[in-house]
Amino acid sequence: MKIDLNLFVVFDAIYCEGNITKAASVLNLSQPAVSHSLGKLRNHFDDPLFIRQGNEMRPTPVAKNVIDDVREALHQLQVCLVQSRQFEPLTSRKSFSLSLHGSLEPYYLPILQESLSIESPAIHLNSNKRVNRSELENKLASGDIDLAIDALIPVSNNIRHTQLQSDQLVVVARKDHPALTTTLDLDTYLKLDHVLVSSRSTGPGLEDFELSRMGYHRKISLRCQQALSACKVILSNDMLLTLPKTAAQMYSEMLDIVMHPLPVELPDIGVHLYWHVNVDKEPANKWLRNKMIIAASNAQKQ
């Protein structure tokens, strides 16, 4: 049987004040409103609950029997309401799920996890394979993922986003590449074979889309999902790989590869953080968003 929880607030006030008029004053309600609420409670419990003795309302045995449970329930409800507006990262055991492109994991996750390990040791972080852009809004709305990091994509007003960084594209090749003894020119770039890093099985890369708008086309000989895999592939051949500069710098420190400026001017790539409007003011999600923004800023300084 459904019952309005506000009735129990009235019940507690009458029990404390012992008077309907005083209870109404405490609750900032009219006396008839309090009497009406008491009538509903009497019907629910099938008991008068309070009996008038002079100017006082004395509780019945039934009222005395339930008052402790009522007060405990009201207290727990108040605690839940307070906690919904607060987040304590040091003691929280919450799990977060991120949609993050594989090539961005080694860039963002180490510095983010280092911060979380200190400030929130019990929080669990899941970095999932990037969801399809067509599914991004539904995944964020359902709570399957808490945050997503991707390039700038069209989204509805239900999705909030902010730019984490802007990155330019560069070309990566093995050291001592025979065709790159001097500056990499456009003809050489278009003539050589390329590796494309993409989570999709078909379709052009962002750089190919921009090149085609300028009337240029390059030869994609290999398509793979991970930037690290692509970097290791080009170590043993003359293929080229186009990557965001921050990723290229990171992999060039790990492998025997070098960076070259892209021989054509293409738009920079904006990396954005996405979340659903439903969690825009939710303390835990807001805290993690701020940590991600700080992590992105610190990563660019390294």
Backbone bond lengths (Angstrom), bond angles and torsions (degrees), N, CA, C in turn:
res aa  C-N    CA-C-N  psi(-1)  N-CA   C-N-CA  omega(-1)  CA-C   N-CA-C  phi
1 M - - - 1.466 - - 1.526 109.45 -
2 K 1.339 116.34 127.57 1.454 120.59 -178.91 1.526 110.19 -79.34
3 I 1.325 114.40 143.76 1.462 119.32 178.57 1.519 108.50 -147.02
4 D 1.311 115.90 140.90 1.464 122.16 -179.55 1.534 109.28 -69.13
5 L 1.347 116.37 122.40 1.466 120.08 -179.16 1.524 112.26 -63.95
6 N 1.327 117.01 -23.73 1.468 119.38 178.56 1.533 111.85 -63.74
7 L 1.314 116.49 -23.70 1.469 119.32 178.49 1.525 110.85 -62.58
8 F 1.338 116.52 -33.48 1.459 119.57 -179.01 1.529 111.59 -74.95
9 V 1.341 116.56 -25.89 1.460 119.62 172.56 1.528 109.19 -65.24
10 V 1.341 116.07 -41.21 1.469 120.74 176.85 1.523 110.15 -64.93
11 F 1.328 116.00 -42.63 1.469 121.15 179.21 1.529 110.69 -57.16
12 D 1.342 116.50 -46.87 1.464 120.79 -179.14 1.523 111.01 -64.81
13 A 1.337 116.63 -38.74 1.464 119.81 -179.57 1.530 111.14 -65.87
14 I 1.321 117.04 -42.67 1.472 119.83 178.31 1.527 110.12 -64.28
15 Y 1.324 116.02 -40.94 1.470 120.42 180.00 1.534 109.67 -61.77
16 C 1.339 116.63 -42.31 1.473 120.16 -178.01 1.523 111.74 -71.13
17 E 1.327 116.73 -43.59 1.463 120.79 -172.79 1.522 112.66 -86.78
18 G 1.337 116.88 -25.51 1.460 119.71 -178.97 1.508 112.86 66.37
19 N 1.317 116.34 20.83 1.462 120.00 -176.05 1.530 108.45 -160.47
20 I 1.330 117.03 131.92 1.468 120.26 -177.25 1.523 111.35 -67.68
21 T 1.321 117.27 -40.08 1.472 120.29 -179.70 1.525 110.91 -63.41
22 K 1.340 116.46 -44.90 1.465 119.77 178.81 1.528 111.34 -65.90
23 A 1.324 116.16 -38.93 1.471 119.94 178.19 1.530 110.13 -62.47
24 A 1.344 116.42 -41.73 1.462 120.40 178.89 1.533 110.43 -62.14
25 S 1.332 117.06 -39.44 1.461 121.18 179.71 1.527 111.10 -65.36
26 V 1.331 116.53 -43.09 1.464 121.03 179.14 1.528 111.11 -62.98
27 L 1.312 116.13 -39.60 1.466 121.01 -176.93 1.523 112.75 -85.78
28 N 1.330 115.87 -5.47 1.467 120.82 -176.95 1.528 110.40 60.25
29 L 1.343 115.30 41.85 1.459 122.15 177.35 1.525 108.87 -121.76
30 S 1.317 115.05 165.50 1.469 118.84 175.19 1.525 109.66 -78.59
31 Q 1.337 116.10 156.39 1.460 119.56 179.10 1.531 111.42 -62.26
32 P 1.340 119.68 -40.65 1.470 119.16 177.38 1.527 112.69 -61.55
33 A 1.345 116.76 -35.52 1.467 119.63 179.81 1.525 110.62 -65.00
34 V 1.335 116.61 -40.79 1.469 120.40 179.08 1.528 109.69 -67.83
35 S 1.329 117.21 -42.12 1.464 120.42 178.59 1.534 110.62 -62.54
36 H 1.347 116.10 -38.70 1.467 120.22 178.83 1.525 110.42 -64.17
37 S 1.321 117.08 -41.21 1.466 121.37 178.83 1.526 110.75 -65.20
38 L 1.334 115.55 -40.62 1.466 119.39 178.41 1.525 110.12 -63.15
39 G 1.310 117.13 -36.84 1.457 120.60 177.98 1.523 111.73 -62.17
40 K 1.331 117.17 -40.79 1.459 120.66 177.62 1.528 111.51 -64.39
41 L 1.335 116.03 -40.48 1.459 119.71 179.16 1.535 110.83 -65.68
42 R 1.322 117.07 -39.37 1.458 120.68 178.91 1.526 110.65 -61.75
43 N 1.334 115.36 -40.23 1.470 118.73 177.84 1.523 110.81 -66.10
44 H 1.343 115.92 -39.34 1.456 119.81 -178.04 1.525 111.47 -65.47
45 F 1.327 116.72 -44.82 1.468 120.76 -177.33 1.538 112.24 -88.50
46 D 1.335 115.77 -9.45 1.476 119.83 -175.42 1.536 110.44 53.88
47 D 1.333 113.93 46.91 1.470 121.33 -176.42 1.518 107.34 -157.36
48 P 1.330 118.61 144.56 1.481 120.07 179.57 1.522 113.72 -65.91
49 L 1.332 118.27 -21.82 1.474 124.88 177.99 1.525 113.41 66.90
50 F 1.351 117.02 -47.78 1.471 120.62 178.11 1.526 108.30 -133.65
51 I 1.332 115.34 136.46 1.467 121.59 179.29 1.518 108.27 -117.63
52 R 1.340 114.95 129.80 1.463 119.65 -178.33 1.522 110.67 -72.06
53 Q 1.333 114.39 128.30 1.466 122.37 173.48 1.522 107.50 -132.10
54 G 1.327 115.75 98.97 1.457 119.84 -174.10 1.515 109.19 69.58
55 N 1.323 115.54 -124.69 1.461 120.64 178.71 1.527 112.54 -94.19
56 E 1.303 116.88 3.66 1.464 120.34 -176.28 1.520 111.77 -109.92
57 M 1.337 113.67 153.65 1.462 122.08 173.59 1.522 106.73 -107.98
58 R 1.318 117.77 107.57 1.465 122.47 -177.20 1.536 109.92 -92.08
59 P 1.339 117.51 133.04 1.470 120.14 -179.16 1.520 112.68 -69.51
60 T 1.314 115.09 143.80 1.462 121.11 175.30 1.528 108.57 -81.38
61 P 1.327 117.34 169.01 1.472 119.29 176.22 1.524 113.20 -55.60
62 V 1.336 117.11 -35.56 1.468 119.77 178.41 1.524 110.14 -63.84
63 A 1.341 116.59 -44.09 1.466 120.08 179.31 1.526 110.87 -62.87
64 K 1.339 116.18 -42.20 1.461 119.40 178.61 1.529 111.60 -64.22
65 N 1.306 116.17 -31.39 1.460 121.00 -177.47 1.528 112.60 -72.49
66 V 1.347 116.88 -30.10 1.476 119.59 -174.06 1.528 113.51 -103.50
67 I 1.332 118.01 -11.81 1.462 119.43 -172.34 1.528 112.96 -59.50
68 D 1.339 117.64 -40.48 1.472 119.32 -179.24 1.527 111.45 -63.91
69 D 1.338 116.30 -42.35 1.465 119.61 179.05 1.529 110.89 -66.06
70 V 1.335 116.13 -39.53 1.468 119.95 178.84 1.523 110.42 -62.07
71 R 1.323 116.44 -46.02 1.469 119.92 -178.44 1.536 111.67 -66.17
72 E 1.335 116.50 -37.37 1.460 119.79 177.72 1.525 110.36 -65.51
73 A 1.333 116.47 -41.44 1.462 120.17 179.25 1.523 111.08 -64.73
74 L 1.324 116.91 -42.68 1.464 120.50 178.26 1.529 111.26 -64.28
75 H 1.324 115.62 -37.89 1.462 119.82 178.43 1.531 110.82 -64.83
76 Q 1.334 116.51 -45.42 1.465 120.03 179.86 1.525 111.16 -63.16
77 L 1.319 116.61 -37.72 1.457 120.40 177.57 1.526 110.56 -63.88
78 Q 1.330 116.11 -41.82 1.459 120.15 178.60 1.525 110.78 -64.33
79 V 1.331 117.05 -40.20 1.465 121.33 177.75 1.523 110.01 -61.69
80 C 1.331 116.64 -43.20 1.470 120.37 179.69 1.522 111.16 -62.31
81 L 1.323 116.41 -40.41 1.456 120.00 -179.96 1.521 111.10 -66.12
82 V 1.323 116.38 -39.81 1.477 120.25 178.39 1.519 110.37 -66.71
83 Q 1.342 116.64 -44.87 1.458 120.26 -177.94 1.517 112.36 -65.82
84 S 1.348 116.54 -28.34 1.459 119.42 179.19 1.518 111.94 -66.83
85 R 1.333 116.51 -18.17 1.466 121.56 -179.92 1.526 111.57 -104.16
86 Q 1.320 116.43 1.16 1.454 120.34 -178.11 1.527 110.18 -129.58
87 F 1.302 115.43 159.44 1.460 120.47 175.94 1.519 107.85 -147.43
88 E 1.332 115.87 126.13 1.457 121.07 -179.44 1.528 108.19 -111.75
89 P 1.317 118.34 94.34 1.467 120.87 -175.47 1.521 113.94 -61.70
90 L 1.333 117.60 -30.26 1.460 120.36 -176.53 1.525 111.62 -65.37
91 T 1.331 117.54 -32.42 1.463 120.79 -176.73 1.529 113.22 -110.69
92 S 1.322 117.37 -8.79 1.466 120.30 -176.46 1.529 111.78 -68.63
93 R 1.324 115.87 142.84 1.466 122.78 175.58 1.530 109.96 -113.28
94 K 1.290 116.54 25.19 1.459 122.59 -176.55 1.526 111.23 -68.33
95 S 1.327 115.71 149.79 1.467 122.08 174.81 1.526 108.68 -108.55
96 F 1.311 116.22 136.63 1.461 122.59 177.15 1.523 109.15 -118.05
97 S 1.317 115.41 145.13 1.460 120.93 178.55 1.525 109.19 -121.28
98 L 1.344 115.68 126.31 1.459 121.73 -179.30 1.523 110.55 -113.05
99 S 1.316 115.86 140.82 1.465 120.63 169.41 1.524 106.17 -99.63
100 L 1.319 115.59 112.42 1.460 120.53 -170.44 1.522 109.62 -139.52
101 H 1.310 116.42 128.25 1.461 120.35 177.72 1.521 109.65 -61.38
102 G 1.336 115.88 139.55 1.462 120.71 -176.47 1.515 113.76 -55.21
103 S 1.340 117.61 -35.17 1.461 120.16 -178.37 1.524 112.23 -71.85
104 L 1.343 116.89 -16.92 1.458 120.43 179.99 1.527 112.65 -92.45
105 E 1.335 116.39 -17.13 1.470 119.69 -178.37 1.520 113.25 -55.58
106 P 1.340 119.11 -51.88 1.471 117.93 -177.68 1.520 113.27 -68.58
107 Y 1.315 116.82 -12.28 1.461 120.57 179.42 1.532 111.15 -87.54
108 Y 1.333 116.37 -43.95 1.460 120.63 -174.66 1.532 114.20 -95.46
109 L 1.330 117.06 -42.47 1.460 119.59 -169.11 1.527 115.24 -63.22
110 P 1.341 120.49 -42.78 1.476 118.26 -177.65 1.520 113.70 -57.58
111 I 1.324 116.81 -47.05 1.465 118.89 -176.67 1.527 110.76 -74.23
112 L 1.355 117.29 -30.84 1.465 120.08 176.04 1.520 110.65 -68.06
113 Q 1.326 116.94 -46.62 1.459 120.44 -178.41 1.523 111.91 -66.15
114 E 1.313 117.06 -33.94 1.470 120.16 177.17 1.518 110.24 -60.25
115 S 1.336 115.94 -41.51 1.459 120.35 179.18 1.518 111.14 -69.52
116 L 1.337 117.18 -42.38 1.461 120.55 -178.36 1.531 111.26 -66.09
117 S 1.318 117.24 -35.98 1.463 120.77 -178.36 1.518 111.82 -60.96
118 I 1.325 116.53 -30.28 1.461 121.42 -179.32 1.523 111.20 -85.83
119 E 1.333 116.43 -47.30 1.458 121.17 -172.15 1.526 113.92 -88.90
120 S 1.329 117.36 -23.10 1.468 119.85 -175.00 1.522 109.76 -148.76
121 P 1.326 118.11 68.85 1.464 122.01 -171.69 1.523 115.09 -63.87
122 A 1.337 118.41 -21.26 1.463 120.46 -177.14 1.527 113.14 -96.81
123 I 1.321 116.80 -3.56 1.468 119.89 179.45 1.522 109.71 -76.55
124 H 1.333 115.79 139.84 1.467 121.97 -179.21 1.522 109.39 -109.44
125 L 1.321 116.41 130.30 1.460 122.35 -176.64 1.520 109.63 -116.01
126 N 1.335 116.45 128.73 1.460 122.16 176.33 1.523 108.88 -114.26
127 S 1.319 116.55 120.16 1.459 120.71 174.63 1.519 107.61 -100.52
128 N 1.325 116.04 107.70 1.447 121.60 -176.13 1.523 111.57 -93.68
129 K 1.321 114.65 160.59 1.453 119.71 173.47 1.523 108.61 -59.93
130 R 1.313 116.72 140.65 1.457 120.44 -177.52 1.524 110.98 -56.18
131 V 1.339 116.54 130.70 1.458 120.81 178.13 1.523 109.15 -77.39
132 N 1.324 115.33 156.03 1.459 119.25 176.02 1.517 109.75 -59.55
133 R 1.322 115.78 141.59 1.460 118.82 -176.82 1.517 111.90 -61.24
134 S 1.341 117.69 -29.43 1.461 120.77 178.29 1.528 112.11 -69.08
135 E 1.336 116.75 -20.61 1.460 121.82 -178.64 1.522 112.84 -101.88
136 L 1.320 116.49 -4.10 1.461 120.48 -172.55 1.525 112.37 -57.44
137 E 1.331 117.07 -47.88 1.463 119.47 -176.23 1.519 111.21 -64.44
138 N 1.330 117.75 -42.47 1.461 120.71 -179.85 1.528 111.62 -64.60
139 K 1.328 116.55 -39.23 1.463 120.68 -179.78 1.530 110.80 -66.35
140 L 1.325 116.55 -39.43 1.460 119.93 178.17 1.529 110.93 -70.25
141 A 1.328 116.48 -39.37 1.468 120.66 -178.73 1.522 111.53 -66.80
142 S 1.330 117.44 -37.91 1.462 121.41 -178.13 1.521 112.93 -78.57
143 G 1.339 116.93 -14.91 1.460 120.05 -176.94 1.510 113.42 86.19
144 D 1.343 117.71 4.64 1.467 119.87 175.96 1.517 110.96 -59.87
145 I 1.323 116.21 -34.29 1.465 121.37 172.52 1.525 107.93 -129.43
146 D 1.309 116.36 145.91 1.460 121.32 -179.70 1.521 111.82 -89.84
147 L 1.329 115.95 -38.36 1.454 121.69 -179.16 1.531 108.99 -141.66
148 A 1.313 115.82 155.86 1.465 120.68 175.07 1.517 108.64 -135.77
149 I 1.330 115.64 145.68 1.459 121.28 175.95 1.513 107.63 -123.53
150 D 1.325 116.32 123.04 1.454 120.80 -176.32 1.519 108.28 -158.38
151 A 1.333 114.87 176.52 1.450 120.24 173.84 1.525 109.39 -68.30
152 L 1.311 116.92 169.33 1.458 121.11 179.31 1.523 109.41 -67.12
153 I 1.332 116.39 121.17 1.459 122.20 -179.48 1.523 108.88 -132.30
154 P 1.334 117.25 154.69 1.472 119.16 178.35 1.519 110.98 -69.47
155 V 1.321 116.63 130.58 1.464 122.36 179.58 1.523 108.77 -136.81
156 S 1.339 115.94 162.45 1.456 120.59 179.32 1.527 110.25 -81.28
157 N 1.323 115.40 178.00 1.463 120.51 178.84 1.521 112.57 -69.08
158 N 1.346 117.49 -9.93 1.460 120.73 177.69 1.522 112.82 -78.59
159 I 1.315 116.89 -9.80 1.462 121.63 -178.37 1.522 109.52 -112.70
160 R 1.311 115.39 128.31 1.463 121.69 174.22 1.532 108.39 -98.29
161 H 1.321 116.48 151.72 1.462 118.69 176.30 1.523 110.11 -157.17
162 T 1.323 114.63 156.09 1.451 121.64 176.46 1.518 108.45 -143.52
163 Q 1.317 116.65 147.95 1.465 120.30 -178.08 1.522 110.48 -79.01
164 L 1.334 115.42 129.35 1.451 121.26 176.88 1.517 111.47 -88.06
165 Q 1.312 116.42 -37.51 1.457 120.03 179.93 1.520 110.07 -164.03
166 S 1.301 115.84 163.22 1.460 123.18 173.09 1.519 107.09 -122.66
167 D 1.327 115.96 127.96 1.462 120.08 -171.74 1.522 110.50 -129.36
168 Q 1.309 116.50 143.47 1.452 120.34 177.32 1.523 110.08 -97.46
169 L 1.315 115.90 156.08 1.458 121.30 179.57 1.520 110.74 -88.02
170 V 1.333 116.13 142.60 1.459 122.88 175.43 1.524 108.38 -134.17
171 V 1.318 116.02 169.36 1.457 122.10 179.27 1.523 109.12 -107.67
172 V 1.322 116.67 136.06 1.459 122.34 179.21 1.522 108.83 -115.80
173 A 1.330 115.63 137.14 1.472 121.33 178.33 1.518 108.64 -147.49
174 R 1.329 115.77 165.73 1.461 119.27 178.28 1.526 109.88 -70.16
175 K 1.311 115.64 155.89 1.461 119.38 175.11 1.526 109.78 -64.61
176 D 1.318 115.13 149.84 1.473 121.77 179.16 1.525 111.87 61.65
177 H 1.303 116.31 32.83 1.468 120.62 175.73 1.533 107.83 -63.92
178 P 1.345 118.58 124.79 1.468 120.89 -173.82 1.524 114.50 -62.56
179 A 1.326 117.91 -26.46 1.462 120.12 -177.98 1.526 112.84 -92.01
180 L 1.337 116.33 -1.45 1.462 119.34 -174.92 1.522 111.57 -121.30
181 T 1.326 115.80 40.88 1.460 119.61 177.95 1.517 111.75 -72.83
182 T 1.335 115.63 -22.13 1.466 121.46 174.97 1.521 108.38 -122.80
183 T 1.312 116.66 -164.79 1.465 120.36 180.00 1.526 111.12 -62.02
184 L 1.306 116.42 137.20 1.457 121.49 178.27 1.523 109.35 -70.89
185 D 1.361 115.99 118.77 1.459 119.60 178.42 1.525 110.14 -100.52
186 L 1.329 115.39 170.05 1.455 120.81 -175.06 1.524 111.64 -65.13
187 D 1.342 117.95 -40.43 1.467 120.17 -179.26 1.527 110.89 -60.23
188 T 1.328 116.63 -43.95 1.467 120.43 179.20 1.522 110.40 -65.60
189 Y 1.321 116.90 -41.50 1.460 121.82 179.58 1.528 111.21 -59.02
190 L 1.309 116.62 -43.16 1.459 120.67 -177.73 1.526 111.83 -77.27
191 K 1.332 117.66 -26.10 1.462 121.37 -176.27 1.527 112.44 -78.58
192 L 1.326 117.63 -35.36 1.463 121.32 -175.34 1.535 111.98 -78.41
193 D 1.331 115.37 160.59 1.464 121.54 177.42 1.532 109.60 -75.57
194 H 1.347 114.61 151.10 1.456 120.03 -176.94 1.526 111.79 -128.50
195 V 1.331 114.31 152.36 1.465 122.45 169.71 1.521 107.06 -103.85
196 L 1.333 116.50 132.45 1.464 121.51 176.80 1.517 109.41 -110.34
197 V 1.315 116.70 125.78 1.460 121.66 175.51 1.524 108.33 -95.67
198 S 1.326 116.28 119.14 1.458 120.48 -178.78 1.522 109.62 -156.11
199 S 1.323 116.16 141.06 1.470 120.70 176.10 1.519 111.42 -80.07
200 R 1.320 116.14 -12.13 1.463 120.41 178.47 1.524 109.84 -91.21
201 S 1.320 115.47 152.33 1.467 119.82 -178.35 1.520 112.39 -83.04
202 T 1.319 117.82 -21.37 1.459 122.04 -179.99 1.519 109.96 -140.63
203 G 1.311 115.37 170.81 1.460 120.60 176.37 1.513 112.46 97.28
204 P 1.319 117.03 156.49 1.465 121.08 -178.81 1.517 112.37 -74.99
205 G 1.317 115.29 156.35 1.451 120.17 171.94 1.516 109.32 -78.89
206 L 1.320 115.74 167.93 1.459 119.98 -179.35 1.520 110.99 -58.13
207 E 1.343 116.27 -40.37 1.461 119.16 -179.25 1.522 111.92 -68.17
208 D 1.342 116.41 -33.71 1.464 119.69 177.98 1.523 111.85 -68.40
209 F 1.334 115.22 -37.14 1.460 119.47 177.01 1.531 110.55 -61.83
210 E 1.337 116.33 -43.56 1.462 120.14 -179.99 1.529 111.13 -69.79
211 L 1.338 116.50 -38.39 1.467 119.55 178.26 1.525 111.17 -63.54
212 S 1.330 116.82 -41.19 1.466 119.90 -178.70 1.519 111.71 -64.58
213 R 1.329 116.50 -32.07 1.464 119.59 177.45 1.521 111.33 -65.32
214 M 1.331 115.89 -24.44 1.461 121.44 179.42 1.526 111.69 -95.87
215 G 1.329 116.45 0.62 1.458 120.46 178.48 1.512 114.55 88.31
216 Y 1.351 117.64 15.39 1.453 121.59 -179.20 1.534 110.22 -110.44
217 H 1.328 114.97 149.99 1.460 120.77 177.07 1.525 108.88 -140.77
218 R 1.313 117.37 135.13 1.460 121.37 177.93 1.524 109.70 -111.69
219 K 1.313 116.66 166.87 1.456 122.03 -175.74 1.524 109.81 -99.40
220 I 1.343 115.89 112.11 1.456 121.34 177.43 1.524 108.30 -91.31
221 S 1.319 115.96 112.13 1.466 120.56 -178.61 1.519 112.85 -99.71
222 L 1.324 116.44 -19.04 1.464 120.23 -179.42 1.518 108.97 -146.73
223 R 1.332 115.14 136.51 1.461 121.76 176.54 1.523 107.71 -121.15
224 C 1.327 117.74 127.72 1.462 120.72 179.14 1.518 109.92 -140.26
225 Q 1.344 116.34 170.26 1.464 121.04 -173.46 1.522 113.70 -93.85
226 Q 1.319 117.42 -27.29 1.460 120.55 -172.33 1.523 111.72 -114.86
227 A 1.335 115.68 134.62 1.458 120.33 179.14 1.531 111.31 -64.36
228 L 1.330 117.03 -36.69 1.465 119.46 179.08 1.527 110.57 -63.06
229 S 1.323 117.34 -41.49 1.461 120.86 177.31 1.520 110.48 -60.57
230 A 1.325 116.28 -44.12 1.461 120.48 180.00 1.523 111.29 -62.69
231 C 1.327 117.00 -40.29 1.463 120.59 179.17 1.533 111.03 -63.48
232 K 1.299 116.44 -39.33 1.471 120.17 179.88 1.531 110.97 -70.92
233 V 1.339 116.32 -31.14 1.462 119.96 178.29 1.526 110.96 -63.67
234 I 1.329 116.73 -45.16 1.473 119.48 -173.91 1.527 112.57 -74.92
235 L 1.332 117.81 -5.91 1.466 119.92 177.43 1.526 112.13 -64.49
236 S 1.324 116.65 -26.80 1.474 119.90 -172.85 1.524 113.59 -112.93
237 N 1.333 118.00 14.51 1.466 120.35 178.85 1.524 110.15 -153.09
238 D 1.324 115.76 -173.68 1.468 120.57 -176.66 1.525 112.92 -101.86
239 M 1.311 116.54 19.64 1.464 119.82 178.79 1.526 110.74 -73.48
240 L 1.329 115.26 156.99 1.461 122.03 178.57 1.531 109.56 -112.05
241 L 1.317 113.88 155.74 1.461 120.63 179.44 1.522 108.42 -136.02
242 T 1.325 116.52 128.49 1.464 121.53 177.85 1.522 109.12 -102.76
243 L 1.342 115.55 124.98 1.462 121.54 -175.60 1.530 110.40 -138.80
244 P 1.336 117.10 159.03 1.468 119.28 167.54 1.535 109.21 -60.39
245 K 1.298 115.53 146.01 1.466 120.49 -173.02 1.529 112.44 -60.72
246 T 1.323 117.79 -40.28 1.464 119.23 -177.71 1.527 111.20 -62.98
247 A 1.332 116.79 -40.25 1.461 120.24 178.07 1.523 110.36 -68.73
248 A 1.334 116.50 -40.99 1.457 120.44 -179.60 1.526 111.26 -62.79
249 Q 1.324 117.30 -40.40 1.463 120.70 178.13 1.521 110.94 -62.88
250 M 1.313 116.50 -41.39 1.457 120.76 -178.97 1.527 110.85 -64.34
251 Y 1.335 117.61 -45.61 1.459 120.42 -178.15 1.529 111.91 -73.22
252 S 1.324 117.43 -28.43 1.465 119.67 178.94 1.522 111.55 -69.21
253 E 1.348 117.02 -22.58 1.461 120.84 175.65 1.525 111.33 -78.28
254 M 1.316 116.70 -19.44 1.463 122.02 -177.40 1.529 112.35 -97.32
255 L 1.339 116.35 -31.65 1.454 121.17 -172.13 1.529 111.04 -126.22
256 D 1.308 115.64 166.38 1.466 122.12 -177.35 1.522 109.90 -84.70
257 I 1.320 115.62 63.14 1.457 121.28 179.91 1.518 109.06 -129.53
258 V 1.323 116.08 161.66 1.463 121.00 -178.85 1.524 109.49 -131.94
259 M 1.326 114.76 156.79 1.465 121.34 179.70 1.516 110.57 -100.41
260 H 1.328 115.19 148.42 1.460 122.88 175.43 1.520 108.35 -134.03
261 P 1.313 117.85 144.67 1.470 119.46 176.30 1.524 110.73 -62.63
262 L 1.303 115.48 142.98 1.460 120.09 175.75 1.524 108.38 -66.21
263 P 1.345 118.63 129.38 1.466 120.45 -173.83 1.520 114.78 -79.49
264 V 1.319 116.72 13.43 1.460 121.12 176.27 1.520 107.06 -145.70
265 E 1.303 116.96 145.15 1.464 120.53 -176.16 1.525 109.95 -82.96
266 L 1.313 116.32 114.72 1.461 122.97 177.29 1.528 109.57 -118.10
267 P 1.318 117.41 154.98 1.477 119.65 179.93 1.528 111.23 -60.83
268 D 1.333 115.66 146.23 1.460 119.76 174.50 1.529 109.76 -65.56
269 I 1.322 115.32 157.44 1.460 121.52 179.12 1.525 109.01 -97.99
270 G 1.320 115.87 123.33 1.462 120.48 176.25 1.522 110.54 -92.92
271 V 1.319 116.17 126.04 1.464 121.10 176.85 1.527 107.53 -100.42
272 H 1.339 116.20 123.11 1.462 121.29 -173.48 1.526 112.06 -118.46
273 L 1.323 114.69 149.62 1.454 123.08 175.02 1.527 107.72 -101.63
274 Y 1.353 116.69 128.52 1.466 122.08 -175.79 1.531 111.17 -117.96
275 W 1.342 116.01 143.96 1.456 121.79 173.55 1.533 108.80 -152.85
276 H 1.336 116.59 162.39 1.461 120.43 -176.91 1.522 110.14 -86.67
277 V 1.332 115.61 149.80 1.462 120.93 -178.89 1.526 111.54 -60.37
278 N 1.348 117.41 -26.79 1.470 120.79 -179.65 1.520 112.95 -62.01
279 V 1.332 117.64 -27.08 1.465 120.68 -178.14 1.528 111.52 -110.81
280 D 1.327 116.08 15.92 1.463 119.69 -176.63 1.530 111.76 -58.49
281 K 1.329 116.80 -37.58 1.469 121.00 -178.94 1.525 112.45 -108.88
282 E 1.329 117.12 5.55 1.468 120.47 179.35 1.524 109.12 -70.39
283 P 1.338 118.77 123.23 1.467 121.83 -170.23 1.523 114.71 -55.22
284 A 1.333 117.70 -44.30 1.461 120.03 -176.32 1.526 111.23 -66.52
285 N 1.319 116.48 -44.90 1.462 119.90 179.62 1.527 110.68 -66.18
286 K 1.311 116.12 -40.10 1.464 120.25 178.79 1.525 110.74 -62.90
287 W 1.324 116.39 -40.12 1.471 121.06 178.30 1.530 110.20 -62.51
288 L 1.343 117.23 -46.67 1.456 119.61 -178.84 1.530 111.66 -66.03
289 R 1.324 116.90 -36.70 1.470 119.70 176.66 1.526 110.33 -60.05
290 N 1.310 115.85 -44.33 1.465 119.35 179.45 1.526 111.33 -63.80
291 K 1.341 116.72 -39.01 1.462 120.19 178.28 1.526 110.32 -64.53
292 M 1.319 117.08 -38.78 1.458 120.94 179.35 1.526 111.02 -67.08
293 I 1.317 116.88 -40.76 1.463 120.81 178.73 1.524 110.41 -63.95
294 I 1.327 116.37 -42.43 1.466 120.58 178.34 1.527 110.54 -65.21
295 A 1.342 116.39 -41.83 1.465 120.96 179.16 1.518 110.73 -61.07
296 A 1.333 116.59 -41.73 1.465 120.51 179.43 1.520 110.80 -64.57
297 S 1.333 115.54 -40.32 1.466 119.75 179.46 1.519 111.22 -65.79
298 N 1.333 116.57 -42.42 1.470 120.61 179.78 1.515 111.80 -68.79
299 A 1.335 117.00 -35.48 1.464 120.14 179.36 1.517 111.56 -63.53
300 Q 1.325 116.52 -35.73 1.463 120.14 -179.95 1.519 111.78 -71.72
301 K 1.340 117.04 -21.41 1.467 120.23 -179.83 1.517 112.58 -82.68
302 Q 1.335 116.03 -18.07 1.459 119.45 -174.86 1.539 110.90 -78.24
